[in-house]
Amino acid sequence: MYFRLLFIFALLPFYAATAQSNLREGDIVFQDSKSAQCEAIRQATGSEWTHCGILFLSNEKWMVLEAVQPVSVTTLELWRLRNRKSFAVKRLKAADSLLTSAVLHKMGDVGGTYMGKRYDIYFNWTDTEIYCSELVWKIYHAVGIDLCALKPLRSYNLQAPIVKSVMKQRYGKNIPLEEKMVAPGDLFNSTLLVNVPIQ
């Protein structure tokens, strides 16, 4: 994927090969993060996966484009240190045919437009601020690939005490139950993706 992130990183060859892994640019990485918010996400979604990002190569190093505070990139090595215990990689089933050089280039351009944007703690479906799984979903959507359906907030488990506490802190009494959103677990369970063995 030719991620042109505000000229921070050099452009690299499509699906560049590396000696240490079978990863590909455009792969989606998932982790079970350690923060209090991530525990609420775990309980609300029923999934261990609470954070995600997209892989790309820069100077022969794997990097992750992710929506944290703010949207930025980090090395895969440092990214993995934030896991509690698990780490996973998924790939589009038809990546060889669908993720052409031109498509990856466009995905990179779209990813670059989000660089520096604030993390969205309210999980609103806007481009003003953005959260991790929203970033991944929108980058793929920009090239005509919807990885999964969006879901209203009310469809998640909102009864767990930590979930109720987080929602009260952020929304007060005005909980946006109909707000469309996508969780890392929704992406992980996408029927369009396959598991990638981690070497």
C-alpha positions as a printed Julia matrix, in Angstrom:
199×3 Matrix{Float64}:
   0.0     0.0    0.0
   1.49    3.33  -0.96
   0.75    5.28   2.2
   1.66    8.89   1.5
   1.23   10.12   5.06
   2.01   13.8    4.83
   5.36   12.93   3.23
   6.59   11.36   6.47
   7.39    8.05   4.81
   8.82    7.17   1.43
   6.74    5.36  -1.15
   7.47    1.63  -1.27
   6.87   -1.14  -3.84
   3.53   -2.9   -3.96
   3.56   -5.97  -1.68
   7.26   -5.56  -1.01
   8.82   -8.75   0.26
  10.53   -9.06   3.62
  12.75  -11.78   5.01
  11.07  -11.91   8.43
   7.35  -12.29   7.73
   4.53  -13.15   5.38
   2.7    -9.9    6.03
   1.38   -7.74   3.21
   0.57   -4.09   2.97
  -3.12   -3.57   3.58
  -3.33   -6.34   6.18
  -5.39   -5.45   9.24
  -3.83   -6.02  12.65
  -5.81   -6.58  15.84
  -4.82   -6.44  19.49
  -6.39   -6.83  22.92
  -5.27   -3.57  24.47
  -4.8    -2.82  28.14
  -6.75    0.42  28.75
  -9.93    0.83  30.82
 -11.83    1.85  27.68
 -10.75   -1.38  26.02
 -12.26   -3.41  28.87
 -15.57   -1.63  28.23
 -15.26   -2.42  24.51
 -14.53   -6.06  25.33
 -17.68   -6.35  27.42
 -19.88   -4.36  25.04
 -18.86   -6.31  21.94
 -18.15   -9.74  23.4
 -14.84   -9.78  21.53
 -11.29   -9.88  22.85
 -10.21   -7.54  20.03
 -10.34   -3.93  21.16
  -8.0    -2.1   18.79
  -6.94   -2.37  15.16
  -4.9    -0.69  12.43
  -3.59   -1.15   8.89
  -0.11   -2.36   7.98
   2.29   -0.74   5.53
   6.01   -0.79   4.9
   8.41    2.1    5.39
  12.15    1.65   4.85
  11.68   -2.12   5.14
   9.95   -1.77   8.52
   6.36   -2.74   9.2
   4.32    0.22  10.4
   0.74    0.49  11.67
  -1.57    3.33  10.73
  -3.97    3.64  13.65
  -6.48    5.99  15.23
  -5.1     6.8   18.66
  -4.67   10.33  20.01
  -4.1    11.56  17.36
  -4.25    9.37  14.23
  -0.64    8.39  13.65
   1.76    5.6   12.77
   3.95    3.41  14.93
   6.28    0.49  14.31
   4.67   -2.92  14.47
   7.16   -3.9   17.16
   6.05   -1.1   19.49
   2.41   -1.62  18.57
   2.56   -5.25  19.66
   3.91   -4.27  23.1
   0.51   -2.73  23.9
  -1.19   -6.12  23.77
  -2.39   -7.81  26.91
  -1.58  -11.19  25.41
  -3.03  -11.61  21.92
  -2.22  -10.32  18.45
  -3.83  -11.23  15.14
  -3.62  -10.37  11.45
  -6.41  -10.56   8.88
  -6.28  -10.16   5.1
  -8.87   -9.53   2.42
  -9.75  -12.88   0.84
  -9.29  -11.59  -2.69
  -6.35   -9.34  -1.87
  -4.27  -10.55  -4.83
  -6.9    -9.46  -7.34
  -8.66   -6.59  -5.54
  -5.79   -4.77  -3.87
  -4.01   -3.71  -7.02
  -1.25   -1.14  -7.01
  -3.73    1.59  -7.94
  -6.17    0.56  -5.21
  -3.47    0.46  -2.57
  -2.26    3.85  -3.73
  -5.76    5.29  -3.25
  -6.04    3.68   0.19
  -2.79    5.36   1.1
  -4.07    8.73  -0.05
  -7.23    8.28   2.01
  -5.23    7.19   5.06
  -3.08   10.29   4.74
  -6.12   12.57   5.0
  -6.8    11.28   8.5
  -3.28   11.8    9.84
  -3.26   14.05  12.91
  -7.02   13.92  13.49
  -8.17   13.56  17.08
  -9.35   10.24  18.47
 -13.13   10.12  18.76
 -14.06    9.06  22.29
 -17.77    9.44  21.44
 -17.63    7.02  18.48
 -19.54    9.36  16.17
 -19.73    8.47  12.48
 -18.12   11.69  11.22
 -14.74   12.58   9.76
 -14.04   15.36  12.24
 -12.62   12.9   14.74
 -12.14    9.17  14.23
 -11.68    5.91  16.13
  -9.62    2.85  15.22
 -12.1     0.5   13.54
 -13.84    3.44  11.87
 -10.51    4.42  10.29
  -9.92    0.92   8.9
 -13.51    0.59   7.66
 -13.48    3.99   5.92
 -10.15    3.37   4.17
 -11.48    0.14   2.68
 -14.86    1.74   1.94
 -13.09    4.43  -0.09
 -12.06    1.76  -2.6
 -15.49    0.12  -2.74
 -14.97   -2.57  -0.09
 -17.32   -2.62   2.9
 -15.74   -5.06   5.31
 -18.89   -5.44   7.41
 -22.24   -3.81   8.08
 -22.44   -0.84  10.43
 -24.43   -1.41  13.63
 -26.35    0.94  15.94
 -24.93    1.44  19.42
 -28.01   -0.22  20.9
 -27.04   -3.55  19.28
 -24.08   -3.98  21.63
 -24.22   -5.16  25.25
 -24.74   -1.92  27.17
 -25.68   -3.5   30.48
 -22.23   -4.36  31.87
 -21.33   -2.03  34.79
 -18.12   -0.73  33.18
 -19.98   -0.05  29.92
 -22.7     1.86  31.76
 -20.05    3.86  33.62
 -18.18    4.86  30.47
 -21.37    5.83  28.66
 -22.57    7.93  31.61
 -19.24    9.77  31.74
 -19.26   10.52  28.02
 -22.9    10.95  27.11
 -24.72   11.72  30.33
 -28.41   11.0   29.73
 -28.22   11.55  25.98
 -26.9     8.18  24.82
 -26.93    8.02  20.98
 -28.44    4.55  20.77
 -29.06    4.79  17.02
 -25.56    6.02  16.13
 -24.05    3.73  13.49
 -20.65    2.35  14.4
 -18.21   -0.49  13.87
 -16.15   -2.27  16.51
 -12.79   -4.03  16.07
 -14.56   -7.32  16.73
 -16.99   -6.62  13.88
 -14.07   -6.22  11.48
 -12.33   -9.3   12.86
 -15.45  -11.39  12.19
 -15.87  -10.09   8.64
 -16.54  -12.88   6.15
 -14.38  -10.97   3.66
 -11.23  -11.51   5.71
  -9.04  -14.52   6.38
  -6.52  -15.22   9.11
  -2.84  -14.62   8.37
  -0.36  -16.87  10.24
   2.07  -14.78  12.28
   5.71  -15.71  11.75
